[in-house]
Amino acid sequence: MKRNFSKLFILGLVFSLFYACEKEFSEIGSGIVGTPNIEIKLQTYPVKTYNKRITPFQSNTLSKNLLGYHVDPIFGRSTAHILAQVTPKSYIVNFGDEPVLDSVVLTIPYTSRRIDDTTYTIDSLYGDDAVRLSVYKNDFFIRDFDPASDLDQNQSYYSDGSLSPSEQLNPAALEAQLLYESNYFLPSNEEIKLTALNSEGESETTATLAPSLRVKLEHSSLPENFWEDLIFAKEEGDELSSANNFYDYFRGLYFKVEPLNADKGHLIQLDFSSSGADVKLHYTYQSTSPTTDETTERQGTYEMSFSGARINLFENDFNTDIEQEIANANTQDGDELLYLKGGQGSMAVIELFSEDQAGNNFDDFITDFRDTVEDETVIKRLINEAYIEFYVDESSTASQTEFPNRVFVYDLNNNIPLIDYFLDSSVNPATSDSKFSHLVPLGTETDDDGNEYKKYKVRLTGHLDNIVAKDSTNVKIGLLISSNVGAADMKKLQQYDEDVEAIPMGTILSPRSVILQGSNSNDELKKVKLRVYYTEPNN
C-alpha cells in the first residue's frame, strides 16, 4: 500500500505546521470582501462526477458497530450482524467452594444521550419496527495475524465476511450454540433499573443503567450445566489464564439479525467499547472462615468485556436498477445522477476542472489565477470563496422522508480530508458534530417562484488556495454521506482500484442514502459546478 489509512491526528498536526501560511493567504482575500471599490467576481469551472461502488471494507477496527435490519426507500435492504470476542477482566480465578450459577447477563449500551435525570434519547437508531435477534456462542477462531503476510501483519476482516479474496468466515462455526433468542427485539430508550432485595425482603433500586441491550444468555436449548462446565470447571486450567488461551477456548459471541417483515425493521448503533459493555456470570459460593470454620453463602461475579476483536458483517439486497446504474458509471463524461449510500453502499468521485464541451480545464484555472515571472509565482486573483453545491434529485426521492444531514469529501490520492476540513474549527457541542463551514449540512433553497430545493454545499476555498499559491496537486475527491463527519478515520477496502482505496468511518456507520444531481444532469441550474468568487488586487 502506498498510503497510510489512519493517522489523521498526526496529519492534523502536520497541516497545522503550515496553517500560518494558509491563514495569511486566506486573510488577504477575506479582508478585501468588505473593502469599498473592490469588485468581487464569480467564475465557474467544469467538474466531472460519477458513481463508484463501495466494495467490502475492513470492519474489525470500528469504534462503534451496527446491528439490525434496515429497509432503505431507494436502495433496498441491508442486514448487519456482529461477531465479537469476549475478554476476561481478570486472570486470577477463584470461584470459591461449590459455585452455583445464578444468571449470565449480557449488557451492551446503545449510543444514547441523557436528556434529564431519567430520560434518554437513542442516537443512530434507524427504523422503529422489531426484528428477530439471536446470540450464539461462536466457534470460529478469530486470529490476530495474517498467515499470508511476510511481516506478521494483523489479520483484516471485511464487511462481507471475508478474510481475503480466497477465505471466508465459516457460517456454521458462527452459530455453534444458541444462547439467546428474541422473536421481537426492539430497543427501548428507557433507563434500566437494577434491583435487589433489602433486609426486609422488599425490592429496591440499587443502580441505573443507560439504555442498553441487556438480556440473559440462558436459552432453553442449552445443555444442563453449560456455563458451569464452560467456565467454572476450568478454574485451575490454562483456558482462563491468559487472553490468548481464552480466545482460543471461548471464541466469542455472534449476534445475528433476521427480519420479521421484509419491508420493516430497525438498525441501531451499539457501543461495545463502553465500560458498561460486558458479560457477567453471577453465582453463589460457599466461604469458610479460617478462624471459626463457619461457612457462609456469598455472591460472586465473573466478568468478561468486549475489548477483543469485533467484526461487523453486512448483507445487502439492493435495487437491481440502481446497482446497474452504479456499475455502468460514465467515467468519461460524468453521470447524470449520483447514488450515495452509507455502509457497503456507493459513493461518487469528483474531478475538478475536468475539461468541458467548451474546452475549459485545469490549465485555464491556473492561468486565470497565477503567473510565473522569473521563476516566482505571482498571484493574479485572490480566492474569497470556492464551493460546489449538490442538489437532491427531487423526482427520485419523492417518497423519501429522511435524508442524510451531512456529506463528506476527502482526498482520494492520499486518503485524508482536504485542508478545509482541518482549518474548519466549527463544532456543535450538543451533538459533537462539526465542520459546518466546510461541509454545510443539508439545507433548502427557495427560487423566485417559491419552489424549494434541498442541497448540500461543500466549501473548497483552502483546497484551491493551496493549488494556486502552493502548487498542490489537483487530486480526485471522494463524495459520500456521513453519520458523523468527525469520524474521519479511514478503513481500507479489500479490493481497491485506482480511484478508491479506503472510506471514512462516518460513512460505514450510516445506513441512509440520497440521490443527487450530477455533473451530466439534464437540469442546467442544478448541474454540479465549481463556483469561485475572487477579487483582483491592484498591482
C-alpha positions in Angstrom: 0.0 0.0 0.0 1.4 3.4 -0.9 -0.7 5.4 1.6 -1.4 5.4 5.3 -5.1 4.9 6.2 -5.5 6.0 9.7 -3.1 8.5 11.3 -5.4 11.5 11.0 -4.3 13.0 14.2 -0.7 13.2 13.1 -1.8 14.5 9.8 -3.7 17.2 11.5 -0.6 18.3 13.3 1.3 18.3 10.1 -1.3 20.5 8.5 -1.2 22.9 11.5 2.5 23.5 10.8 1.6 25.4 7.6 -1.6 26.8 8.9 0.0 30.2 9.5 0.8 30.4 5.8 -2.6 29.3 4.8 -4.2 31.7 7.2 -2.1 34.6 5.9 -3.2 33.9 2.3 -6.8 33.4 3.2 -7.0 36.6 5.3 -5.6 38.6 2.4 -8.6 37.5 0.3 -11.2 37.7 3.0 -10.0 41.2 4.1 -10.9 42.6 0.7 -14.5 41.4 0.9 -15.9 44.5 2.6 -13.5 47.0 1.1 -15.1 49.8 -1.0 -14.4 49.9 -4.7 -13.2 46.3 -4.8 -15.4 44.2 -7.0 -16.0 40.5 -6.2 -16.3 38.5 -9.3 -17.6 34.9 -10.0 -16.1 32.4 -12.3 -17.4 28.8 -12.7 -15.3 25.9 -13.7 -16.2 22.4 -15.0 -16.5 19.4 -12.7 -17.0 15.8 -13.5 -18.8 13.5 -11.1 -19.5 9.8 -11.4 -20.7 6.9 -9.3 -18.5 4.3 -7.6 -19.5 1.2 -5.7 -18.2 0.8 -2.1 -16.8 -2.7 -2.1 -16.2 -4.7 1.1 -14.2 -2.7 3.7 -12.2 -3.6 6.8 -14.7 -3.9 9.6 -12.8 -5.3 12.5 -11.4 -2.0 13.8 -14.6 0.1 14.1 -15.2 2.3 17.2 -18.9 1.5 17.1 -21.0 -1.2 15.5 -24.3 -1.5 13.7 -26.8 -4.3 14.4 -30.2 -4.8 12.7 -32.2 -4.8 9.5 -32.8 -1.7 7.5 -35.0 -1.0 4.6 -33.9 2.0 2.5 -36.6 3.5 0.4 -34.2 3.9 -2.6 -31.6 1.2 -2.4 -33.4 -1.7 -0.6 -32.5 -4.0 2.3 -29.4 -4.3 4.4 -28.7 -6.6 7.4 -25.9 -6.0 9.9 -24.6 -8.8 12.2 -21.7 -8.7 14.7 -19.0 -11.2 15.7 -17.2 -10.2 18.9 -14.6 -11.7 21.2 -15.1 -11.6 24.9 -12.1 -11.0 27.3 -11.9 -11.9 31.0 -11.4 -8.8 33.2 -9.2 -10.9 35.5 -7.0 -14.0 35.1 -6.7 -14.6 38.8 -9.6 -17.0 39.1 -11.0 -18.4 42.4 -14.7 -19.2 42.2 -14.8 -20.3 45.9 -16.3 -23.6 47.2 -19.2 -25.2 45.4 -20.1 -22.3 43.0 -23.7 -22.4 41.8 -24.6 -20.3 38.7 -27.4 -17.7 39.3 -27.5 -16.0 35.9 -25.5 -15.0 32.9 -26.3 -11.4 31.8 -25.2 -9.7 28.6 -25.2 -5.8 28.6 -24.2 -3.6 25.6 -25.1 0.1 25.8 -26.8 1.8 22.8 -25.3 5.1 21.7 -27.5 7.4 23.6 -27.6 10.9 25.3 -29.2 11.8 28.6 -31.9 14.4 28.4 -32.7 14.7 32.1 -32.3 12.6 35.2 -34.4 9.7 33.9 -34.8 10.3 30.2 -32.5 9.4 27.3 -32.6 9.7 23.6 -31.0 7.0 21.4 -28.7 8.3 18.7 -28.2 6.4 15.5 -31.5 4.4 15.6 -32.9 3.9 12.1 -36.4 2.5 11.9 -38.9 1.6 14.7 -40.0 -2.0 13.9 -38.9 -5.2 15.7 -36.5 -7.8 14.3 -35.5 -11.3 15.3 -32.3 -11.3 17.3 -30.2 -14.4 18.1 -27.0 -14.6 20.1 -24.8 -17.6 19.5 -21.6 -19.0 21.0 -19.1 -18.7 18.2 -16.6 -21.4 17.4 -14.7 -19.7 14.5 -11.2 -18.8 15.6 -10.6 -15.1 15.2 -6.8 -15.0 14.6 -4.7 -11.9 15.3 -2.1 -12.2 12.5 -2.4 -12.8 8.8 -0.5 -16.1 8.0 -0.2 -15.0 4.3 1.8 -11.9 5.2 5.5 -11.7 5.3 5.8 -9.3 8.3 3.3 -10.7 10.8 0.7 -8.1 9.8 -2.6 -8.0 11.7 -5.4 -10.0 10.2 -8.0 -7.9 8.5 -11.7 -8.9 8.5 -14.0 -7.4 5.9 -17.7 -6.4 5.9 -18.7 -9.3 3.6 -17.3 -11.9 5.9 -14.1 -12.4 4.1 -10.5 -12.5 5.4 -9.0 -12.4 1.9 -10.3 -12.8 -1.6 -10.0 -16.6 -1.1 -11.0 -17.1 2.5 -14.4 -16.6 4.2 -15.7 -16.9 7.7 -17.4 -20.3 8.3 -21.2 -19.6 8.8 -21.7 -22.9 10.6 -19.0 -22.2 13.1 -20.5 -18.8 13.9 -23.7 -20.4 15.1 -22.3 -23.2 17.3 -24.6 -22.9 20.3 -27.8 -20.7 20.7 -27.5 -18.7 23.9 -30.4 -16.2 23.4 -33.3 -15.7 21.1 -35.9 -13.0 20.8 -38.7 -13.0 18.2 -39.4 -9.4 18.9 -36.4 -7.3 19.6 -36.9 -3.5 19.6 -34.6 -1.1 21.5 -36.0 1.0 24.3 -34.8 4.5 25.3 -35.7 3.9 28.9 -33.1 3.7 31.6 -32.6 0.3 33.2 -33.1 -0.1 36.9 -31.1 -2.7 38.8 -32.9 -4.0 41.9 -32.1 -6.2 44.9 -33.9 -7.4 48.0 -33.3 -5.3 51.1 -33.1 -6.6 54.7 -36.9 -6.6 54.8 -37.2 -8.7 51.7 -38.5 -5.9 49.6 -37.2 -5.0 46.1 -35.4 -1.7 45.8 -33.4 0.0 43.1 -29.6 -0.2 43.6 -28.4 1.3 40.4 -29.5 2.6 37.0 -28.0 2.0 33.5 -28.3 3.9 30.3 -30.5 2.3 27.6 -28.8 -1.0 26.6 -29.2 -4.4 25.0 -29.5 -6.3 28.3 -30.5 -10.0 28.2 -29.8 -13.3 29.9 -27.8 -15.8 27.9 -29.8 -18.8 29.1 -31.6 -20.3 26.2 -33.7 -23.4 26.9 -31.8 -25.5 24.4 -28.5 -25.2 26.3 -27.2 -28.4 27.9 -27.5 -28.7 31.6 -24.6 -27.0 33.4 -23.5 -25.4 30.1 -21.9 -22.3 31.7 -20.6 -24.2 34.8 -18.8 -26.7 32.5 -17.6 -23.9 30.2 -16.2 -21.6 32.9 -16.3 -22.9 36.5 -14.8 -26.3 35.5 -11.7 -24.5 34.1 -10.7 -22.7 37.3 -7.4 -24.4 37.5 -6.8 -24.9 33.8 -4.8 -22.9 31.2 -8.0 -21.8 29.4 -8.7 -18.9 31.8 -5.1 -18.0 32.5 -4.4 -15.5 29.6 -6.2 -13.6 26.8 -4.8 -15.8 24.0 -5.7 -19.0 25.7 -9.2 -17.8 26.4 -9.7 -16.6 22.8 -8.8 -20.0 21.6 -11.0 -21.7 24.1 -14.1 -19.5 24.1 -14.2 -17.8 20.8 -16.8 -15.1 21.4 -20.4 -14.3 20.5 -22.2 -14.0 17.2 -25.1 -11.5 17.1 -27.5 -12.5 14.2 -30.5 -10.5 13.0 -33.3 -11.6 10.8 -36.4 -9.6 9.6 -39.8 -10.3 10.9 -41.2 -8.3 7.9 -39.3 -8.0 4.7 -40.3 -4.3 4.4 -39.7 -3.2 8.1 -37.1 -3.3 10.8 -34.5 -1.2 12.5 -30.8 -0.7 12.7 -29.1 0.5 15.9 -25.5 1.5 16.8 -24.0 -0.4 19.8 -21.2 0.8 21.9 -19.1 -2.3 22.6 -16.2 -0.2 23.8 -18.2 1.3 26.7 -17.1 0.3 30.2 -20.6 -0.9 30.7 -20.4 -3.5 27.8 -19.8 -6.9 29.3 -21.0 -10.5 30.0 -21.3 -11.3 33.7 -21.7 -14.7 35.3 -23.4 -14.1 38.7 -23.0 -17.1 41.1 -23.3 -18.1 44.7 -20.4 -19.9 46.5 -19.6 -21.2 50.0 -17.0 -19.3 52.0 -15.4 -20.8 55.2 -13.9 -18.6 57.8 -10.3 -19.7 58.6 -10.7 -18.8 62.3 -14.2 -20.0 63.1 -14.7 -22.7 60.4 -18.1 -21.1 59.9 -19.4 -21.5 56.4 -21.4 -18.7 54.8 -23.0 -18.2 51.4 -21.6 -15.3 49.3 -22.2 -13.8 45.9 -19.5 -13.7 43.1 -19.3 -12.3 39.6 -17.1 -13.4 36.7 -16.9 -10.6 34.2 -15.9 -10.5 30.5 -15.6 -7.3 28.4 -15.6 -6.8 24.7 -12.1 -5.4 24.4 -11.1 -8.1 21.8 -11.8 -8.1 18.1 -15.2 -7.1 16.8 -16.3 -7.7 13.2 -19.3 -6.0 11.6 -20.8 -8.2 8.8 -23.2 -6.7 6.2 -25.6 -8.4 3.8 -27.2 -6.3 1.1 -30.2 -6.9 -1.2 -30.2 -3.7 -3.2 -32.4 -2.4 -6.0 -31.1 -4.0 -9.2 -31.8 -1.0 -11.4 -29.7 1.2 -9.1 -27.0 -1.4 -8.9 -26.8 -1.4 -12.7 -26.6 2.4 -12.8 -23.6 2.4 -10.4 -21.9 -0.5 -12.3 -22.3 1.4 -15.6 -20.8 4.7 -14.3 -19.9 7.1 -17.0 -16.3 7.9 -16.0 -15.6 9.7 -19.3 -18.4 12.3 -19.4 -19.8 12.1 -15.8 -23.1 10.7 -14.6 -26.5 12.4 -14.6 -27.4 11.2 -11.1 -25.2 10.3 -8.1 -26.3 7.5 -5.9 -24.9 7.9 -2.3 -25.4 5.1 0.3 -23.6 4.5 3.5 -22.2 1.2 4.7 -21.3 -1.2 1.9 -23.2 1.1 -0.5 -22.0 3.6 -3.0 -20.2 7.0 -3.4 -19.2 9.4 -6.1 -15.8 10.6 -7.5 -15.3 14.3 -8.1 -12.8 15.5 -10.7 -12.3 19.3 -10.5 -11.6 21.2 -13.7 -12.4 18.2 -15.9 -12.5 19.6 -19.5 -16.0 20.6 -20.6 -17.5 20.9 -24.1 -16.0 24.4 -24.5 -12.5 23.1 -23.7 -12.2 24.7 -20.3 -9.8 22.8 -18.0 -7.3 22.9 -15.2 -4.8 24.9 -17.2 -7.4 27.7 -17.7 -7.9 27.9 -13.9 -4.2 28.2 -13.3 -3.8 30.8 -16.0 -6.7 32.8 -14.6 -5.2 32.9 -11.0 -1.5 33.0 -11.3 1.6 33.8 -13.4 5.2 32.7 -13.2 7.6 35.6 -13.5 11.3 34.9 -13.3 10.6 31.6 -11.5 8.5 33.4 -9.0 4.7 32.7 -8.5 2.6 35.8 -8.9 -1.0 35.7 -7.7 -3.3 37.5 -10.2 -6.6 36.8 -8.3 -7.4 36.2 -4.7 -9.9 33.5 -3.9 -12.6 34.8 -1.5 -14.8 31.6 -1.6 -14.9 28.4 -3.6 -17.6 25.8 -3.3 -19.7 23.1 -5.0 -23.4 22.6 -4.4 -25.1 19.2 -4.8 -28.8 19.3 -5.4 -31.0 16.4 -4.2 -32.8 14.8 -7.2 -36.4 15.6 -6.2 -38.1 13.2 -8.7 -36.1 10.2 -7.5 -36.6 10.9 -3.8 -40.3 12.0 -3.8 -41.2 9.2 -1.4 -38.2 9.7 0.9 -38.9 11.3 4.3 -35.4 11.2 5.9 -32.2 12.4 4.2 -28.6 12.3 5.4 -27.8 15.5 7.1 -24.2 15.6 6.1 -21.9 14.7 3.2 -18.2 14.2 3.5 -15.4 14.8 0.9 -11.7 13.7 1.1 -8.5 13.5 -1.0 -8.7 10.1 -2.8 -5.0 10.2 -3.7 -3.9 10.3 0.0 -7.0 9.1 1.9 -7.2 12.2 4.1 -9.7 15.0 4.4 -9.0 18.2 2.5 -7.2 21.2 4.1 -10.5 22.9 4.5 -11.5 20.2 7.0 -8.6 20.9 9.3 -9.0 24.7 9.0 -12.7 24.5 10.0 -12.9 24.7 13.8 -16.8 24.9 13.9 -18.2 22.5 16.5 -21.7 21.8 17.8 -21.1 20.8 21.5 -24.7 19.5 21.8 -24.2 16.8 19.2 -20.4 16.6 18.9 -20.9 17.5 15.2 -18.5 19.8 13.4 -17.1 21.2 10.2 -20.2 23.3 9.4 -18.3 25.8 7.3 -16.5 23.3 5.1 -19.3 20.6 5.0 -22.6 22.6 5.1 -25.5 20.5 6.4 -28.5 19.7 4.2 -30.3 23.0 3.5 -33.2 24.3 1.5 -33.1 26.8 -1.3 -36.2 28.7 -2.5 -36.5 30.1 -6.0 -38.4 33.1 -7.2 -41.5 31.0 -7.8 -41.5 29.6 -4.3 -40.2 26.2 -5.2 -37.9 24.6 -2.6 -34.9 22.5 -3.4 -32.7 20.5 -1.0 -29.0 20.8 -1.4 -25.6 20.2 0.2 -22.8 22.7 0.0 -19.1 21.9 0.2 -16.5 24.7 0.5 -13.1 24.1 -1.1 -11.6 27.6 -0.6 -8.5 26.3 1.2 -8.0 23.5 -1.2 -8.0 25.9 -4.2 -5.8 28.3 -2.3 -3.2 25.6 -2.0 -3.4 24.7 -5.6 -2.9 28.3 -6.7 -0.4 29.5 -4.1 1.5 26.3 -3.3 1.2 24.3 -6.4 -0.7 21.5 -4.6 -1.9 18.6 -6.7 -5.4 18.7 -8.2 -6.4 15.4 -6.7 -9.6 13.4 -7.2 -12.1 13.9 -4.4 -14.4 11.3 -2.9 -18.0 12.3 -2.0 -20.0 10.2 0.5 -22.7 10.6 3.1 -21.7 10.5 6.7 -23.5 10.0 10.1 -20.6 11.9 11.8 -18.2 14.0 9.7 -15.8 13.9 12.7 -15.4 10.2 12.3 -12.8 10.5 9.5 -10.6 7.5 10.3 -10.1 5.6 7.1 -10.9 1.9 6.7 -9.3 0.2 3.7 -11.2 -1.7 1.0 -10.3 -5.3 0.3 -10.0 -4.9 -3.4 -9.3 -1.2 -4.2 -8.8 0.4 -7.6 -7.0 3.5 -9.0 -9.8 5.7 -7.6 -10.8 4.5 -4.1 -8.7 2.6 -1.5 -10.5 3.5 1.7 -13.6 5.1 3.1 -14.2 7.0 6.3 -15.8 5.6 9.5 -18.7 8.1 9.4 -19.8 6.5 6.1 -19.6 3.0 7.4 -21.8 3.8 10.3 -24.6 5.4 8.3 -27.3 3.3 6.5 -29.0 6.3 4.9 -29.0 7.3 1.2 -29.6 10.1 -1.2 -29.7 10.7 -5.0 -28.0 13.9 -6.2 -27.9 15.7 -9.5 -24.5 15.0 -11.1 -22.3 16.9 -13.5 -24.1 15.5 -16.5 -27.5 16.5 -15.2 -30.2 17.5 -17.7 -31.1 20.4 -15.4 -28.5 23.1 -16.2 -29.2 25.1 -13.0 -28.6 22.0 -10.8 -25.7 20.6 -12.7 -22.6 20.2 -10.5 -20.3 23.2 -11.0 -17.3 24.7 -9.2 -18.0 28.3 -8.2 -15.1 30.6 -7.4 -15.6 34.1 -6.0 -12.5 36.2 -6.4 -11.0 39.7 -6.3 -8.2 41.1 -8.4 -5.6 43.1 -6.3 -4.3 46.3 -7.7 -0.8 46.0 -9.0 
